[in-house]
């Protein structure tokens, strides 16, 4: 009897362990790791696991980018009609084109939290980002019709308080990946008096609309792609501030929102669990 119970218990424990997705991170006892860090971070947070390891994440981003690519097909083929008015796709950079989740893995392994200095160092490393699934195919589809992409990112313009010029590094990196034809420009965040980025993207959206981006004086924005609600014009980060009914008709035609459970303005929102804010 006891043997039977022991076997059953073993099977139940094995099944429970198998049902959990465990991500390997650097050895907690490795040189340079403190005991406190090892105790704090045995496993990756579930949101990072979901982002980095699941089929559902890759399927979600590929589905969204496939829908966006279909919309590109409705735009004028500027390769065949070079005198037509140019059209523009506005894209965010991080977790929209570039996947920086490995940096989150590093932070977890070291028992560290986000810091502007750590982020600046990460951005300055050469060619370390993965690409968000589906992003490269989408950008190639825009390039195939000679469309233009302007990347509007809250990576920071050059400031004495940061060792790396995040904007210049990002511009070079994206053009190395995709060429200068589709990537018309990269518009980064201005620093405030404390040297932190001014995250409001609306003034930069206006610059594009007003033809203030070099070579796109008569261009029209046809699409926005991002992982934060503030990657879209006039939108605020918390559900209680968002006019979702006004946004809804543009979803899937002009606005394409990618999932990002790792970070974002939503973490600072105080949204009630019930009732669900959107339907």
Protein Blocks (a to p, Z undefined) as FASTA:
>chain_A
ZZmmmmmmmmmmmmmmmmpccdddddfkbghiafklmmmmmbccfklmmmmmmmklmmmm
mmmmmmmmmmmmmpccfklmmmbccddddddfehplmccklmmmmmmmnopacdfklmmm
mmmpghkbccdehklmmmmmmmmnopacddddfbdcddfkbmbdfklmmmmmmmmmnojk
lmmbacdddddfkopacfblklmmmmmmnopaghilmbccfbdcdfbfklpghiafbfkl
pcfklmmmmgoklpccdddfkbcjklmpccdfbdcfbZZ
